[in-house]
Amino acid sequence: MGEASVKTLETPPATAGGTPRTDVSSPQVTEWEARPGSERTLVSRLRAPRRPRIWFEILLIAVSYWTYSLIRNAVPEQKTSALANADWLWSVERTLGIAVEQSVNHAVDSVTWLIVGMNYYYATLHFVVTIGVLVWIYRLHPGRYAATRLILFATTGVALVGYYLYPLAPPRLMNGQQFIDTVLKHHTWGSMASGNLKQMSNQYAAMPSMHIGWSLWCGLTIFAVASAPWARILGLLYPTATLVVIVATANHFWLDAVGGMLCLAFGYTVSRAWFGSLPHHLPRHPHPAGPHPAAALLNRVRVRR
């Protein structure tokens, strides 16, 4: 039997000009970098971090969100099952001693300026902050962008399975529990889940909570990548505040948040499996990796012809 050996790189790979290339944000040299171009497999080259293209990213995000909304809203609104599941989930929380959503809902609703602010928070920051973090990673950490984006996409994709398999009414739509629909009461603009816009959104897709899935993705991304302590603290505070908001506005149960966290864990697992590392361990700036594998493959086919 042959002896196993571990290969290490004593010096960083050289750039096109012949000088060694260093990257303090990523001291490790990944497998795809160590191999000569001719030895890289198609899969390893697809996994290699490369600089994203703005037009492709805008198109991809727009199409993906449109598809997500289309599928989510196409899931049958199984009102009877959704209300029964809400009653069951509420009884589980009472058994666990965490069924305080109604108390939080009524307490915060008694402070008008606070609950109105939370209504606008729920309706807007879910999109604004998520897009802002994507843009920030795209501009300042392009080598980590693809892995970070994959986490978000995988998280959202698996959430669709939850909407289909487990229709759930939010607390504000439960029968006989006296939750307050804060958007209806205070005539707040912007929520797709209440008021005049409710026909445009599936009312019974509360599990898992993507407000938590997306906000926790934002918070962990900021915490892992940002260098300023105040930014890292804000990153952790954002999903915490979101958790309070989704409960205070009676849009979700605590356990909906747990569902969102599980979806995010799935997203991280997918990204880790594909790129071989968590995003913040990848190089901040992508190293030159030659032409895209798809383009190289197409050129080879043309040459053979």
C-alpha positions in Angstrom: 0.0 0.0 0.0 1.2 3.5 -0.8 1.9 6.0 1.9 -0.6 8.8 2.4 0.9 12.3 2.1 -0.2 15.8 2.8 0.8 18.5 0.4 1.4 22.0 1.6 2.3 25.2 -0.3 5.3 26.9 1.2 4.9 30.1 -0.8 1.8 31.9 -2.1 1.1 31.5 -5.8 2.5 34.1 -8.1 0.5 36.7 -10.0 0.8 37.3 -13.7 3.6 39.7 -13.1 5.7 37.1 -11.2 5.3 38.5 -7.7 3.9 36.4 -4.9 0.2 36.9 -4.2 -1.0 37.2 -0.6 -4.5 37.6 0.9 -4.5 38.3 4.6 -8.2 37.6 4.7 -7.7 34.1 3.5 -4.3 32.5 4.4 -5.5 29.1 3.3 -5.0 28.0 -0.3 -8.0 26.0 -1.5 -7.7 22.9 -3.7 -9.0 24.6 -6.8 -6.2 27.2 -6.6 -3.4 24.7 -6.0 -4.2 22.7 -9.2 -2.9 23.8 -12.6 -5.7 25.0 -14.9 -5.6 21.9 -17.0 -6.1 19.6 -14.0 -9.1 21.4 -12.6 -12.4 19.6 -13.0 -15.4 21.4 -14.3 -17.1 21.2 -10.8 -14.0 22.6 -9.0 -13.8 25.5 -11.4 -17.5 26.2 -11.0 -17.0 26.3 -7.2 -14.1 28.7 -7.5 -15.1 32.2 -6.2 -15.1 34.7 -9.1 -16.1 38.3 -9.4 -19.9 38.6 -9.8 -21.4 40.5 -12.7 -23.9 43.2 -11.7 -26.3 42.6 -14.6 -26.5 38.9 -14.0 -27.0 39.4 -10.2 -29.8 41.9 -10.7 -31.5 39.5 -13.2 -31.0 36.5 -11.0 -32.4 38.1 -7.9 -35.4 39.6 -9.7 -36.3 36.3 -11.4 -35.7 34.3 -8.2 -37.9 36.6 -6.0 -40.6 36.6 -8.7 -40.5 32.8 -8.8 -40.5 32.6 -5.0 -43.5 34.9 -4.7 -45.3 33.0 -7.5 -44.8 29.6 -5.9 -45.6 30.8 -2.4 -48.8 32.5 -3.4 -49.8 29.5 -5.6 -49.8 27.2 -2.6 -53.4 26.5 -1.8 -54.8 28.5 1.0 -56.0 25.6 3.1 -57.8 27.7 5.6 -59.2 24.8 7.7 -55.9 23.0 8.0 -54.0 26.3 8.6 -56.3 27.3 11.5 -56.2 23.7 13.0 -52.4 23.8 12.8 -52.3 27.2 14.5 -54.5 25.9 17.3 -52.2 22.9 17.7 -49.0 25.1 17.7 -50.5 27.4 20.2 -51.3 24.5 22.5 -47.7 23.2 22.1 -46.4 26.6 23.1 -48.7 26.7 26.2 -47.4 23.3 27.2 -43.8 24.6 26.8 -44.6 27.7 28.8 -43.7 30.1 26.0 -47.1 31.1 24.8 -46.7 34.8 25.6 -47.3 36.2 22.0 -50.8 37.5 23.0 -49.4 39.4 26.0 -46.6 40.9 23.9 -49.1 41.8 21.1 -51.5 43.6 23.5 -48.7 45.3 25.5 -46.9 46.8 22.5 -50.2 47.7 20.8 -51.0 50.0 23.8 -48.1 52.2 22.8 -49.3 53.7 19.5 -46.0 55.2 18.2 -44.2 51.9 19.0 -46.6 49.6 17.3 -46.9 51.8 14.2 -43.1 51.9 13.9 -43.1 48.1 14.2 -45.7 47.8 11.4 -43.5 49.8 9.1 -40.4 47.8 10.2 -42.2 44.6 9.3 -43.3 45.8 5.9 -40.1 47.4 4.7 -36.8 46.4 6.4 -37.3 42.8 5.5 -36.4 43.8 1.9 -34.3 46.9 2.4 -31.8 45.4 4.8 -31.5 42.1 2.9 -30.8 43.9 -0.4 -28.4 46.3 1.4 -26.4 43.4 2.8 -26.3 41.7 -0.7 -25.0 45.0 -2.2 -22.4 45.4 0.6 -21.0 41.9 0.1 -21.1 42.4 -3.7 -19.1 45.6 -3.5 -16.6 45.0 -0.7 -16.3 41.2 -0.5 -16.9 39.9 -4.0 -15.0 36.6 -3.4 -17.6 35.7 -0.7 -20.6 36.9 -2.6 -21.6 33.7 -4.4 -21.4 31.6 -1.2 -23.4 34.2 0.8 -26.0 34.5 -1.9 -26.3 30.7 -2.1 -27.2 30.6 1.6 -30.0 33.0 1.1 -31.4 31.2 -2.0 -31.2 27.8 -0.4 -32.9 29.1 2.8 -35.7 30.6 0.8 -36.1 27.6 -1.5 -36.6 25.1 1.4 -39.0 27.5 3.0 -41.4 27.0 0.1 -41.5 23.3 1.0 -42.6 24.3 4.5 -45.4 26.5 3.1 -46.7 23.7 1.0 -46.5 20.9 3.6 -47.6 22.9 6.6 -50.1 25.6 6.0 -50.3 27.8 9.1 -52.5 30.7 10.1 -50.7 33.6 11.8 -51.9 34.5 15.3 -53.9 37.5 14.1 -56.1 35.2 12.0 -56.8 32.7 14.8 -60.4 32.2 15.9 -61.3 33.2 19.5 -57.8 34.1 20.7 -58.3 37.9 20.6 -55.0 38.7 18.9 -54.9 42.3 17.5 -54.2 42.8 13.8 -52.1 45.9 14.3 -52.0 46.9 10.6 -55.8 46.9 10.4 -56.3 48.7 13.7 -53.8 51.5 13.0 -54.4 51.7 9.2 -50.7 51.2 8.5 -49.5 51.2 5.0 -47.3 48.5 3.4 -48.2 45.1 4.8 -49.0 42.4 2.2 -50.6 40.4 4.9 -53.4 42.7 5.9 -55.7 45.4 4.6 -56.3 46.0 0.9 -53.1 44.1 -0.2 -53.9 40.8 1.5 -55.3 39.3 -1.6 -51.9 39.5 -3.2 -50.2 37.3 -0.6 -50.9 33.8 0.8 -52.4 34.4 4.3 -51.6 30.9 5.5 -47.9 30.7 4.9 -46.6 31.6 8.3 -44.3 28.6 8.9 -41.4 29.1 8.5 -40.8 32.8 9.1 -38.6 34.2 6.4 -38.6 37.5 8.3 -36.4 35.6 10.8 -34.6 33.5 8.1 -33.6 36.6 6.2 -32.8 38.8 9.1 -30.7 36.2 10.8 -28.8 35.7 7.5 -28.2 39.4 7.4 -27.1 39.5 11.1 -24.7 36.5 10.8 -23.2 37.8 7.6 -22.5 41.2 9.1 -21.2 39.7 12.3 -18.8 37.3 10.4 -17.5 39.8 7.9 -17.6 43.3 9.4 -14.5 44.6 11.2 -16.1 47.4 13.1 -17.4 46.3 16.5 -20.5 48.6 16.3 -21.4 47.0 13.0 -21.1 43.5 14.4 -23.3 44.4 17.4 -25.9 45.9 15.1 -25.8 42.7 13.0 -26.8 40.7 16.0 -29.4 43.2 17.2 -31.2 43.2 13.9 -32.6 39.6 14.0 -33.4 40.1 17.7 -35.5 43.1 17.0 -37.1 41.3 14.1 -38.2 38.5 16.4 -39.9 41.0 18.7 -41.6 42.7 15.8 -43.1 39.6 14.2 -44.5 38.5 17.6 -45.7 42.0 18.6 -47.6 42.5 15.3 -49.2 39.0 15.6 -47.8 37.8 12.3 -45.9 34.8 13.7 -45.5 32.5 16.7 -42.2 31.9 18.4 -42.0 28.5 16.8 -42.3 30.1 13.3 -39.0 31.7 14.1 -37.5 28.3 14.9 -38.7 27.1 11.5 -36.9 30.1 9.9 -33.7 29.2 11.8 -33.8 25.6 10.6 -34.2 26.8 7.0 -31.2 29.0 7.4 -29.2 26.1 8.9 -30.1 24.2 5.7 -28.9 27.1 3.6 -25.5 27.2 5.4 -25.2 23.5 4.9 -25.8 23.7 1.2 -23.3 26.5 0.7 -20.7 24.8 2.9 -21.0 21.6 0.9 -20.7 23.4 -2.5 -17.9 25.8 -1.7 -16.1 23.6 0.9 -16.0 26.5 3.4 -18.2 29.0 5.1 -18.3 32.4 3.2 -16.2 34.3 5.7 -13.4 31.8 5.3 -13.2 32.3 1.5 -10.9 35.0 0.1 -12.3 38.5 0.2 -11.4 39.1 -3.4 -11.5 36.3 -5.9 -8.2 35.2 -7.4 -7.9 35.1 -11.2 -9.5 31.8 -12.3 -9.4 32.1 -16.1 -12.5 32.0 -18.3 -15.8 30.7 -16.9 -15.9 26.8 -17.2 -19.0 27.0 -19.4 -17.2 29.3 -21.9 -14.1 27.2 -21.9 -16.1 24.1 -22.6 -17.9 25.8 -25.5 -14.6 26.9 -26.9 -13.3 23.3 -26.8 -16.4 22.1 -28.7 -15.8 24.7 -31.4 -12.2 23.7 -31.8 -13.0 20.0 -32.2 -15.5 20.9 -34.9 
